[in-house]
Amino acid sequence: MQTLSDYETTLHALLAADRPVRRRITFIMDGIDHLDDYSDCCHLLVAWLPAQLPVNVKVLLTLRNGDQLDLLRSRLPESAFHQVM
């Protein structure tokens, strides 16, 4: 199983890559509620996700309902969330 820190390293490498043409980047973290460090996930996400992503970068997180999702909802605008059933 991976940790959120593994994803942090990958995302920062993608954002830091010096490319002449800025391509669209969609960074998908599926099932973050299954990560080893899930209990700390929201605190970790807030710590390393930039407050403002570049316009060409999107981040897609999937997780089940619960305290961690509620914490994310309290820190991000409602427009950042899309519920899929």
Buried (B, 14 or more C-beta within 10 A) or exposed (E): EEBBEBBBEEBEEEBEEEEEEEEEBEBEBEEBBEBEBBEBBBEBBEEEBEEEBEEEBEBEBEBEEEEBBEBBEEEBEEEEEEEEE
